[in-house]
Protein backbone atom coordinates (compact mmCIF):
# COMPACT_ATOMS: atom_id res chain seq x y z
CA UNK A 1 0.00 0.00 0.00
CA UNK A 2 1.34 3.39 -1.02
CA UNK A 3 0.22 6.97 -0.58
CA UNK A 4 0.38 8.18 -4.18
CA UNK A 5 -0.25 11.80 -3.27
CA UNK A 6 -2.02 13.96 -0.76
CA UNK A 7 -3.83 17.28 -1.04
CA UNK A 8 -3.99 19.88 1.72
CA UNK A 9 -6.46 22.75 2.00
CA UNK A 10 -6.96 25.53 4.56
CA UNK A 11 -3.94 24.67 6.68
CA UNK A 12 -1.83 27.69 7.63
CA UNK A 13 -0.75 29.37 4.36
CA UNK A 14 -1.70 26.33 2.27
CA UNK A 15 -5.06 27.14 0.71
CA UNK A 16 -4.96 24.24 -1.73
CA UNK A 17 -1.91 22.20 -2.72
CA UNK A 18 -1.04 18.71 -3.95
CA UNK A 19 2.07 16.79 -2.89
CA UNK A 20 3.06 13.81 -5.07
CA UNK A 21 5.08 11.08 -3.37
CA UNK A 22 7.61 8.68 -4.86
CA UNK A 23 7.65 5.00 -3.95
CA UNK A 24 10.92 5.22 -1.99
CA UNK A 25 11.80 8.76 -0.98
CA UNK A 26 10.36 12.23 -1.42
CA UNK A 27 12.37 15.44 -0.98
CA UNK A 28 10.92 18.89 -0.40
CA UNK A 29 12.95 21.57 -2.17
CA UNK A 30 12.07 25.25 -2.25
CA UNK A 31 12.88 28.75 -1.11
CA UNK A 32 12.53 29.88 2.47
CA UNK A 33 8.93 30.67 3.51
CA UNK A 34 7.55 28.54 0.67
CA UNK A 35 5.67 26.41 3.25
CA UNK A 36 7.64 23.21 2.87
CA UNK A 37 7.41 22.72 6.63
CA UNK A 38 3.66 23.40 6.68
CA UNK A 39 3.08 20.68 4.09
CA UNK A 40 4.80 18.13 6.35
CA UNK A 41 3.47 19.47 9.65
CA UNK A 42 -0.08 19.18 8.31
CA UNK A 43 0.22 15.39 8.35
CA UNK A 44 0.75 15.18 12.11
CA UNK A 45 -2.54 16.53 13.53
CA UNK A 46 -4.55 14.68 10.86
CA UNK A 47 -2.87 11.30 11.17
CA UNK A 48 -2.06 11.29 14.91
CA UNK A 49 -4.73 13.66 16.32
CA UNK A 50 -4.52 12.20 19.82
CA UNK A 51 -0.90 13.31 20.17
CA UNK A 52 -0.67 16.33 17.86
CA UNK A 53 -3.45 18.85 18.39
CA UNK A 54 -4.52 21.60 16.05
CA UNK A 55 -4.12 25.19 17.20
CA UNK A 56 -5.98 28.29 16.05
CA UNK A 57 -2.99 29.37 13.92
CA UNK A 58 -3.33 26.16 11.90
CA UNK A 59 -6.53 27.62 10.45
CA UNK A 60 -5.64 29.78 7.46
CA UNK A 61 -5.35 33.38 8.61
CA UNK A 62 -7.27 34.89 5.68
CA UNK A 63 -10.34 32.91 6.80
CA UNK A 64 -10.41 34.36 10.31
CA UNK A 65 -12.56 37.39 9.39
CA UNK A 66 -15.21 35.08 7.91
CA UNK A 67 -15.15 32.85 10.98
CA UNK A 68 -15.52 35.93 13.18
CA UNK A 69 -18.49 37.01 11.06
CA UNK A 70 -20.16 33.69 11.87
CA UNK A 71 -19.69 34.42 15.56
CA UNK A 72 -20.96 37.99 15.20
CA UNK A 73 -24.03 36.78 13.30
CA UNK A 74 -24.76 34.41 16.20
CA UNK A 75 -24.53 37.24 18.73
CA UNK A 76 -26.76 39.50 16.65
CA UNK A 77 -29.32 36.72 16.11
CA UNK A 78 -29.51 36.06 19.87
CA UNK A 79 -29.99 39.78 20.61
CA UNK A 80 -32.72 39.97 17.98
CA UNK A 81 -34.26 36.72 19.31
CA UNK A 82 -33.90 35.10 15.90
CA UNK A 83 -32.75 31.61 14.92
CA UNK A 84 -29.06 31.27 14.10
CA UNK A 85 -27.65 29.37 11.12
CA UNK A 86 -26.02 26.37 12.76
CA UNK A 87 -25.33 24.34 9.63
CA UNK A 88 -21.93 22.77 8.99
CA UNK A 89 -22.09 24.15 5.43
CA UNK A 90 -21.17 27.62 6.70
CA UNK A 91 -17.85 26.21 7.92
CA UNK A 92 -16.84 24.08 4.94
CA UNK A 93 -14.81 26.75 3.07
CA UNK A 94 -12.57 27.29 6.11
CA UNK A 95 -11.96 23.79 7.50
CA UNK A 96 -8.45 22.27 7.36
CA UNK A 97 -8.57 19.26 5.04
CA UNK A 98 -6.22 16.45 4.06
CA UNK A 99 -7.09 14.15 1.14
CA UNK A 100 -5.05 10.93 0.89
CA UNK A 101 -4.95 8.98 -2.36
CA UNK A 102 -3.85 5.39 -1.75
CA UNK A 103 -2.68 2.70 -4.16
CA UNK A 104 -3.91 -0.53 -2.59
CA UNK A 105 -3.43 -4.14 -3.70
CA UNK A 106 -6.39 -6.50 -3.61
CA UNK A 107 -4.66 -8.51 -0.86
CA UNK A 108 -4.78 -5.46 1.41
CA UNK A 109 -8.53 -4.96 1.19
CA UNK A 110 -9.07 -5.85 4.85
CA UNK A 111 -7.06 -2.77 5.86
CA UNK A 112 -9.23 -0.36 3.86
CA UNK A 113 -12.62 -2.05 3.84
CA UNK A 114 -14.42 1.16 4.87
CA UNK A 115 -12.97 3.02 1.87
CA UNK A 116 -13.90 0.51 -0.85
CA UNK A 117 -16.47 2.22 -3.14
CA UNK A 118 -18.10 -0.82 -4.80
CA UNK A 119 -18.36 -4.58 -4.27
CA UNK A 120 -16.49 -5.30 -7.52
CA UNK A 121 -13.42 -3.27 -6.54
CA UNK A 122 -10.29 -5.43 -6.97
CA UNK A 123 -7.48 -3.08 -6.05
CA UNK A 124 -6.11 0.22 -7.22
CA UNK A 125 -6.66 3.81 -6.18
CA UNK A 126 -8.71 4.69 -3.09
CA UNK A 127 -9.28 8.00 -1.38
CA UNK A 128 -10.05 9.27 2.10
CA UNK A 129 -10.67 12.83 3.27
CA UNK A 130 -9.65 13.86 6.77
CA UNK A 131 -11.33 17.09 7.81
CA UNK A 132 -10.97 19.06 11.02
CA UNK A 133 -14.51 20.16 11.77
CA UNK A 134 -16.89 21.12 14.59
CA UNK A 135 -18.00 18.15 16.66
CA UNK A 136 -21.40 19.76 17.14
CA UNK A 137 -22.12 23.25 15.79
CA UNK A 138 -25.04 23.74 18.19
CA UNK A 139 -22.84 23.02 21.23
CA UNK A 140 -20.15 25.35 19.86
CA UNK A 141 -22.79 28.04 19.44
CA UNK A 142 -24.08 27.63 23.01
CA UNK A 143 -20.60 27.67 24.55
CA UNK A 144 -19.52 30.72 22.57
CA UNK A 145 -22.69 32.69 23.29
CA UNK A 146 -22.41 31.92 27.00
CA UNK A 147 -18.77 33.09 27.08
CA UNK A 148 -19.60 36.22 25.06
CA UNK A 149 -22.53 37.00 27.39
CA UNK A 150 -20.32 36.65 30.48
CA UNK A 151 -17.74 39.00 28.95
CA UNK A 152 -20.42 41.56 28.11
CA UNK A 153 -21.84 41.44 31.64
CA UNK A 154 -18.37 41.94 33.15
CA UNK A 155 -17.79 44.94 30.90
CA UNK A 156 -21.13 46.43 31.92
CA UNK A 157 -20.35 45.87 35.61
CA UNK A 158 -16.91 47.48 35.25
CA UNK A 159 -18.43 50.47 33.45
CA UNK A 160 -21.08 50.89 36.14
CA UNK A 161 -18.44 50.73 38.88
CA UNK A 162 -16.37 53.37 37.08
CA UNK A 163 -19.35 55.72 36.84
CA UNK A 164 -20.10 55.26 40.56
CA UNK A 165 -16.46 55.97 41.45
CA UNK A 166 -16.48 59.14 39.36
CA UNK A 167 -19.74 60.27 40.94
CA UNK A 168 -18.45 59.59 44.45
CA UNK A 169 -15.12 61.37 43.89
CA UNK A 170 -16.68 64.26 42.05
CA UNK A 171 -13.76 64.20 39.62
CA UNK A 172 -13.85 62.85 36.09
CA UNK A 173 -11.49 59.91 35.62
CA UNK A 174 -10.31 58.37 32.35
CA UNK A 175 -12.18 55.20 31.54
CA UNK A 176 -9.80 52.26 31.36
CA UNK A 177 -9.98 50.12 28.26
CA UNK A 178 -11.13 46.65 29.32
CA UNK A 179 -10.57 43.69 27.00
CA UNK A 180 -12.19 40.45 28.09
CA UNK A 181 -12.18 36.99 26.53
CA UNK A 182 -13.62 36.27 24.07
CA UNK A 183 -13.54 39.28 21.78
CA UNK A 184 -14.37 37.21 18.66
CA UNK A 185 -15.13 33.64 17.68
CA UNK A 186 -11.49 33.03 16.68
CA UNK A 187 -10.44 34.43 20.06
CA UNK A 188 -12.84 31.95 21.67
CA UNK A 189 -11.41 29.08 19.60
CA UNK A 190 -7.90 30.04 20.62
CA UNK A 191 -8.71 28.37 23.97
CA UNK A 192 -11.52 25.98 23.05
CA UNK A 193 -10.58 24.67 19.59
CA UNK A 194 -9.71 21.11 20.64
CA UNK A 195 -12.84 20.95 22.79
CA UNK A 196 -15.19 21.68 19.90
CA UNK A 197 -13.35 20.32 16.84
CA UNK A 198 -12.17 16.87 15.78
CA UNK A 199 -10.81 15.06 12.72
CA UNK A 200 -13.47 13.19 10.73
CA UNK A 201 -12.91 10.83 7.79
CA UNK A 202 -14.93 10.61 4.57
CA UNK A 203 -14.69 8.25 1.60
CA UNK A 204 -13.60 9.83 -1.68
CA UNK A 205 -14.58 8.58 -5.13
CA UNK A 206 -11.38 7.13 -6.69
CA UNK A 207 -12.68 7.96 -10.17
CA UNK A 208 -13.03 11.68 -9.45
CA UNK A 209 -9.46 12.89 -9.36
CA UNK A 210 -8.60 16.23 -10.98
CA UNK A 211 -5.15 17.50 -11.80
CA UNK A 212 -3.99 20.75 -10.18
CA UNK A 213 -4.60 23.95 -12.12
CA UNK A 214 -2.28 26.95 -11.93
CA UNK A 215 -0.46 25.32 -9.05
CA UNK A 216 -3.59 24.77 -6.97
CA UNK A 217 -5.16 21.42 -6.15
CA UNK A 218 -8.79 20.80 -7.08
CA UNK A 219 -10.17 18.91 -4.13
CA UNK A 220 -13.08 16.62 -4.82
CA UNK A 221 -16.48 17.96 -3.77
CA UNK A 222 -18.21 15.70 -1.28
CA UNK A 223 -21.88 14.88 -1.91
CA UNK A 224 -24.29 16.44 0.58
CA UNK A 225 -25.24 12.90 1.65
CA UNK A 226 -21.68 12.04 2.78
CA UNK A 227 -21.45 10.72 6.30
CA UNK A 228 -18.41 10.71 8.54
CA UNK A 229 -16.66 7.37 9.02
CA UNK A 230 -15.00 8.52 12.24
CA UNK A 231 -11.26 7.89 12.50
CA UNK A 232 -11.38 4.14 11.90
CA UNK A 233 -10.33 4.21 8.20
CA UNK A 234 -6.93 5.72 9.07
CA UNK A 235 -6.00 3.26 11.81
CA UNK A 236 -3.81 1.33 9.34
CA UNK A 237 -1.53 4.30 8.61
Order of alpha helices (4+ residues) and beta strands (2+ residues): beta-beta-alpha-alpha-beta-beta-alpha-alpha-beta
